[in-house]
Structure formats: structure tokens, C-alpha cells
Amino acid sequence: MAEKAKRTKRNTAVKPDRMDIRSVAEAAGVSVATVSRAMNYVPSVNPKMAKRVWKAIRELNYLPNSQARGLVSGRSRLLGLIVSEVTHPFFQELIQGFEEVAVEHGYDILIGSLADDAERMRRCVQRMAERKVEGIAVMSSGAEEPLLNQLTNGMTPLVFVDVAPERPDVSVLHVNYHHGIRQGVQHLAALGHRDIAFVAGPLQLYSAQSRLTAFRRSLQECGIPIVDARIIDGDHTMQGGITAAERLLLYDNLPTAIMCSNDMLAIGVLHELSRGDVRVPDDISVIGFDDIHMAEMTIPPLTTIQISRPEMARSAVCALRAQIEHSSSKRRYEINTHLVVRESTDFPRGAIPSLGRPQRQVRRQTSIET
């Protein structure tokens, strides 16, 4: 009998398609109903029995049929995630974090990208409705109203970033942009900078407006005059940063520091300053916003304001689960920001501390593809 059991185990490992829920029930020593409830995360299942079920699933390499489970339970256990652009480094990191947290809690995810396309948005929402997602996190600032017009049933829990309507099925992740930007301005002010430029993002986006407003307010708090000519329009892309730096390099009197509305702009600024033979941070200090992984790899490594993608992802999943599973009344989740100091900021050129700094013997020019 023992030898027969070994042969059976080897065969099931080789051909998992022959296994079904009954095989799992037999291996775990529980009923088929218990296996079904455990796989559908029914809270009334005895935790010890659920543990045995999942142990059997792992050992048998059993792949549950999620569609069949949805039909039985009446739930899809799918969460939707909508972002502006899946190729953007910030959203790539956010998607990864969202998926990790969702899977941790027994959910799969369905991803949609808007890319400022109304028809694409319509198809994205339709696809999620057809797959019966249980909640949707919209991580694209400015898409609230069009999406709400399509999601009119008021039954699907939603999470937005920054702004959201007062509805019982809608939660909001409120990002404290001012905290991190104030730290960045204070950091520059403490080094002695008084001529600080700002490369803004697309001002039709609430997030870009908020970052510019926070920059203006932070300058006032530090007693630094606001010069409108030092505020340059950008578009949150690397090319936008290159174009902004080109405009600044036309002036005879360059600013001593540049703060950017996101890291992609800052990387573009670094690229163009290097081409213009302007050294960072010796000649100009640069600060970004977001703290994408690429910010650590620039030359020099970029000082930036961090907004935590893992925190945003966890808060978004938490908000959706709270509505789906607990009918929670909590509708606002705070997301903080803070300064990460690296090597792209230093004393302003001509300052006494900078004059005593050892001069570089070798100067490198880095090339960043746009």
C-alpha cells in the first residue's frame, strides 16, 4: 500500500490536470465542502482545517479554477487597478506593490491603462465590469469624473488619489505633497540657496497643481521671494525636463537650484545640464519628486521627495477590502511624503563652504536615452 501511495503521488505531481477538488479533500482529510469554503476564503472555516487544505494544495501542485470558484461563491475576487500609463516607472512600481498586497489577501488583479484616451477608458471600464471586479483603484489623477459617469450603479467600491466625490462607495488616498516639498525647500534654504527654479507638471492634473502650490507656499515660509520667471512649464516626462533646462540655460543668470514636479523631469534636467557643461551639484542643485528606483542610478544620484508606492498600494487595497468585506465607513487614507537626500544637492556656487570643497579632477558626461 505504501509503495502504491508513492506511485500515486508521483503520478499526480507529473499530471496535475487529473486532480480535482476531491483529490485535495482526500489529501487534507476534510470534506469537499470544506475545501471549497477554504479556497473561497469563507471566514467560518476552522483555521486548522484551512491550513491543512492549503498545505495539500501546495503539495499536490493543484491549480484551482478561479472562474469555477467564482461561480460557486458568487464572487470574482478580482480587484481592478487603473493607471495613467503602465510603462511609466512610477506606475510600474505601484502595480507591482498593488498586486503583491492583493494576492496576499486572496485577490487577483485586472490592470487598465488610460493614456488620456476617452475610448480606451470606456473599454477599460467595460472590461472590468464584464469580469465583475469587486472594487477598482483609480491611480490616475484627473480621471475621476469620466470614470464615475461610467460607473453609475453605486455598487462597485472605488478608490481615487487626491480628490474624490462624497459618495458612500468612494474612498480617497490623500497625498500630503506639502510636507515633502517643504522639506526640500528647507533643505535648499539651509544650504544657502535663494534663487530656486521650479519645473512644473501638467497643471490640468490636481497632483501637479498641488506640488506647485506647495512649492510657492514653502518659499514664503522660508522667506524666499517667488519669481514667476523661475517657474517653467513641464509635462512629467524626461523630454519635458530637457526642454525646461534648455529654457533655463538661455538666461545669463542661472538659478542655483532647480526643483522638479517629478523624477522624470529631474532626470531630463540632469541630462541637459550635463550636455550644457553645467555641473550638478557644483553649479546647480537638483531635486526631483517620487523617488522612483531610477533616481538612485542617475549621475549624480538624485535628491528627491519620496512618495511611497508600497504605502499607496497597501492603502488602496485596504480601502477596497474595507468596503467589500466589512462595509467600513472610513473614506480617507493619508499618504505622506518626505525628502531623500542624495548627491544632487549641495551649497550654491560661490558660497564659502563650496569654495573650500576639493575640485573634481575628472568630469564625466552621462547619456540618458529619452
C-alpha positions in Angstrom: 0.0 0.0 0.0 2.8 2.4 0.9 4.5 1.8 -2.4 1.2 2.3 -4.3 0.7 5.6 -2.5 4.2 6.8 -3.5 3.5 5.9 -7.2 0.1 7.8 -7.0 1.8 10.9 -5.5 4.5 10.8 -8.3 1.8 10.5 -11.0 -0.3 13.4 -9.6 2.8 15.5 -9.5 3.5 14.8 -13.1 -0.1 15.2 -14.3 -1.8 17.8 -12.1 -4.6 18.2 -14.7 -6.0 14.9 -13.5 -6.5 16.2 -10.0 -9.7 17.9 -8.8 -11.1 19.2 -5.6 -11.8 15.7 -4.4 -8.0 14.9 -4.5 -7.3 17.9 -2.3 -10.1 16.9 0.1 -8.7 13.4 0.4 -5.1 14.6 0.9 -6.2 17.1 3.6 -8.6 14.7 5.3 -11.6 17.0 5.1 -14.8 17.2 3.1 -15.1 18.6 -0.4 -17.3 21.4 1.0 -14.5 22.4 3.4 -12.0 22.6 0.6 -14.4 24.8 -1.4 -15.0 27.1 1.5 -11.3 27.4 2.3 -10.4 28.2 -1.3 -13.1 30.9 -1.3 -11.8 32.3 2.0 -15.1 31.8 3.8 -14.3 33.1 7.4 -16.3 30.4 9.2 -13.8 27.7 8.1 -11.8 26.3 11.0 -8.3 27.8 10.7 -6.6 24.5 11.3 -8.6 22.8 8.6 -8.0 25.7 6.2 -4.2 25.3 6.8 -4.4 21.6 6.0 -6.3 22.4 2.8 -3.7 24.9 1.6 -0.9 22.6 2.6 -2.5 19.8 0.4 -2.9 22.3 -2.5 0.8 23.2 -2.3 2.0 19.6 -2.0 -0.2 18.4 -4.9 0.6 21.4 -7.0 -3.1 21.8 -7.5 -4.2 24.8 -9.6 -7.7 25.8 -8.6 -10.1 27.0 -11.3 -10.7 30.6 -10.3 -13.7 31.0 -12.7 -15.4 27.9 -11.3 -14.7 29.2 -7.7 -16.3 32.5 -8.7 -19.4 30.7 -9.9 -19.8 28.7 -6.7 -19.1 31.6 -4.3 -20.7 34.3 -6.3 -17.5 36.4 -6.0 -14.8 37.1 -8.6 -12.1 38.0 -6.0 -10.8 40.4 -8.6 -9.6 44.0 -8.0 -9.3 46.5 -10.8 -6.3 48.9 -11.0 -6.4 51.8 -13.4 -3.3 53.9 -14.0 -2.3 56.6 -16.5 0.5 54.7 -18.3 1.8 51.2 -17.5 5.2 52.0 -18.9 5.9 54.9 -16.5 8.4 53.8 -13.8 6.2 55.2 -11.0 3.2 53.2 -12.1 5.2 50.1 -12.8 6.3 50.1 -9.1 2.8 50.9 -8.0 1.3 48.0 -10.0 3.9 45.6 -8.5 3.0 46.7 -5.0 -0.7 46.6 -5.6 -0.5 43.0 -6.9 1.6 41.8 -4.0 -0.8 43.1 -1.4 -3.9 41.9 -3.3 -2.5 38.4 -3.7 -1.5 38.4 -0.1 -5.2 38.8 0.7 -6.5 36.3 -1.8 -7.4 38.6 -4.7 -6.3 38.7 -8.3 -5.9 42.0 -10.2 -7.0 43.3 -13.6 -4.9 46.2 -14.9 -6.1 49.0 -17.2 -4.3 52.0 -18.7 -6.0 55.2 -19.7 -3.3 57.2 -21.6 -5.6 60.2 -21.8 -7.9 58.3 -24.3 -11.7 58.5 -23.7 -12.4 55.4 -25.8 -9.7 53.5 -24.1 -11.2 54.5 -20.7 -14.6 53.3 -21.8 -13.3 49.9 -22.9 -11.2 49.6 -19.7 -14.2 50.1 -17.5 -16.4 47.8 -19.7 -13.8 45.0 -19.4 -13.7 45.3 -15.6 -17.5 45.3 -15.4 -17.6 42.2 -17.6 -15.1 40.4 -15.3 -17.2 41.5 -12.3 -14.3 43.2 -10.4 -15.2 43.7 -6.8 -13.5 47.1 -6.4 -11.5 49.5 -8.5 -8.5 51.6 -7.5 -8.0 54.6 -9.9 -4.4 55.8 -9.6 -4.7 58.4 -12.4 -5.3 62.0 -11.2 -7.9 63.8 -13.3 -9.9 60.7 -14.3 -12.5 60.8 -11.5 -15.5 62.4 -13.3 -15.3 60.4 -16.6 -15.0 57.2 -14.7 -17.8 58.0 -12.3 -20.1 58.8 -15.2 -19.5 55.2 -16.4 -19.7 53.6 -13.0 -23.1 54.8 -12.2 -24.5 51.8 -10.3 -23.0 53.0 -7.0 -22.3 49.3 -6.1 -18.6 49.0 -7.0 -16.3 50.3 -4.3 -13.8 52.8 -5.8 -10.6 54.4 -4.6 -9.2 57.6 -6.1 -6.0 59.6 -5.4 -6.1 63.2 -4.1 -9.8 64.1 -4.8 -13.0 62.1 -4.9 -16.7 62.9 -4.6 -18.6 62.4 -1.4 -20.2 59.0 -2.1 -20.5 56.0 0.2 -18.8 53.7 -2.3 -15.8 56.0 -2.8 -12.6 56.3 -0.8 -9.7 58.7 -1.3 -5.9 58.5 -0.8 -4.9 62.0 0.3 -1.2 62.7 -0.6 0.5 65.3 1.6 2.5 66.9 -1.1 3.3 70.0 1.1 5.2 68.0 3.7 7.9 66.6 1.4 8.2 69.8 -0.7 8.6 71.9 2.4 11.4 69.6 3.5 13.0 70.0 0.1 12.8 73.8 0.1 14.0 73.9 3.7 17.0 71.7 2.7 18.0 74.1 -0.1 17.4 77.1 2.1 19.6 75.6 4.8 22.4 75.1 2.3 22.1 78.8 1.3 20.0 78.7 -1.9 17.8 81.8 -2.5 17.4 81.5 -6.3 15.3 78.4 -6.8 13.6 77.4 -10.1 10.6 75.0 -10.3 9.7 72.8 -13.3 6.0 72.2 -13.0 3.9 69.3 -14.3 0.8 69.5 -16.4 -1.4 71.9 -14.5 -4.6 70.2 -15.5 -3.6 67.5 -13.1 -4.5 68.1 -9.4 -1.3 66.4 -8.3 0.8 68.9 -10.4 -1.2 71.9 -9.2 -0.7 70.7 -5.6 3.1 70.4 -6.0 3.4 73.9 -7.5 1.2 75.3 -4.8 3.2 73.6 -2.1 6.5 75.0 -3.6 5.1 78.5 -3.6 3.9 78.2 0.0 7.2 76.7 1.1 9.2 79.5 -0.4 7.0 82.0 1.5 7.6 80.1 4.7 11.4 80.3 4.2 11.3 84.0 3.3 12.5 83.3 -0.3 10.9 85.6 -2.9 8.7 83.9 -5.6 9.9 84.8 -9.1 7.4 83.8 -11.8 10.1 83.7 -14.4 11.7 80.8 -12.5 8.6 78.6 -12.8 8.8 76.6 -16.0 6.0 74.5 -17.6 6.7 70.8 -17.9 4.8 67.6 -18.7 6.2 65.0 -16.3 8.3 63.4 -19.0 12.1 63.2 -19.4 11.8 65.3 -22.6 9.9 67.9 -20.7 12.8 68.2 -18.3 15.3 68.5 -21.2 13.1 71.3 -22.7 12.8 73.1 -19.4 16.6 73.0 -18.8 17.2 74.3 -22.3 15.0 77.4 -21.5 16.8 78.0 -18.2 20.2 77.7 -19.9 19.3 80.7 -22.2 19.5 83.0 -19.1 22.8 84.6 -18.2 22.0 84.3 -14.5 21.2 80.6 -13.9 19.3 79.6 -10.7 21.4 78.0 -8.0 18.8 75.2 -7.6 16.0 73.5 -9.6 13.1 71.6 -8.0 11.1 69.4 -10.4 7.5 68.2 -10.1 8.6 64.6 -10.7 11.7 62.5 -11.1 11.4 62.0 -14.9 11.5 65.8 -15.3 14.5 65.9 -13.0 16.3 63.2 -14.9 15.7 65.2 -18.1 17.1 68.3 -16.4 20.2 66.4 -15.3 20.7 65.2 -18.9 20.5 68.6 -20.5 22.6 70.3 -17.8 25.4 67.8 -18.4 25.2 68.5 -22.2 25.4 72.2 -21.4 28.6 71.6 -19.3 26.8 72.6 -16.1 27.9 70.5 -13.2 25.4 69.1 -10.6 25.6 69.9 -7.8 28.7 72.2 -8.1 26.9 74.7 -10.4 23.2 73.8 -9.8 21.5 71.6 -7.3 18.5 69.5 -8.5 15.6 67.9 -6.6 13.0 65.5 -8.0 9.7 64.1 -6.7 8.5 60.5 -6.5 11.8 58.6 -5.7 11.5 56.0 -8.5 14.2 53.4 -8.5 16.0 55.1 -11.4 16.6 58.1 -9.1 19.3 56.2 -7.3 21.1 55.3 -10.6 21.5 58.8 -12.1 24.8 60.6 -12.0 24.9 62.1 -9.5 22.2 60.1 -7.6 19.1 62.3 -7.3 17.9 64.0 -4.2 14.2 63.6 -4.3 10.9 63.7 -2.4 9.6 60.2 -1.8 6.0 59.1 -2.1 5.8 55.5 -1.1 4.3 53.2 -3.8 4.1 50.3 -1.3 2.2 52.5 1.1 -0.2 53.7 -1.7 -0.7 50.2 -2.9 -1.4 48.8 0.6 -3.8 51.7 1.4 -5.7 51.2 -1.8 -6.2 47.5 -1.3 -7.0 48.1 2.4 -9.7 50.7 1.4 -11.3 48.4 -1.2 -11.2 45.4 1.2 -12.7 47.5 3.9 -15.7 48.3 1.7 -16.0 44.8 0.1 -15.7 42.8 3.3 -16.6 45.0 6.2 -18.7 47.8 4.8 -16.3 50.2 6.5 -17.2 53.9 6.9 -13.6 55.0 6.6 -13.2 57.0 3.4 -9.9 58.9 3.7 -6.4 57.4 3.9 -3.3 59.7 4.4 -0.2 59.2 2.3 2.8 61.1 3.5 5.9 62.4 1.6 9.4 63.0 2.8 12.8 64.2 1.5 15.5 61.7 0.5 18.9 63.4 0.3 21.5 62.0 -2.1 24.2 63.7 -4.1 22.5 66.2 -6.5 22.2 69.0 -3.9 25.0 71.0 -2.2 25.9 74.6 -1.3 25.2 77.2 -4.0 28.0 78.0 -6.4 30.2 80.7 -5.0 29.3 80.1 -1.4 32.1 80.0 1.2 31.6 76.3 2.0 31.6 75.3 -1.7 34.9 77.2 -2.2 36.6 75.0 0.3 35.4 71.8 -1.4 38.0 69.8 -3.4 37.8 70.4 -7.1 36.9 67.4 -9.3 39.9 66.1 -11.3 37.7 64.0 -13.7 34.3 65.2 -15.1 32.0 62.7 -16.7 29.2 63.2 -19.0 26.3 60.8 -18.7 23.9 59.9 -21.6 20.3 59.1 -20.7 18.1 57.9 -23.5 14.7 59.7 -23.8 
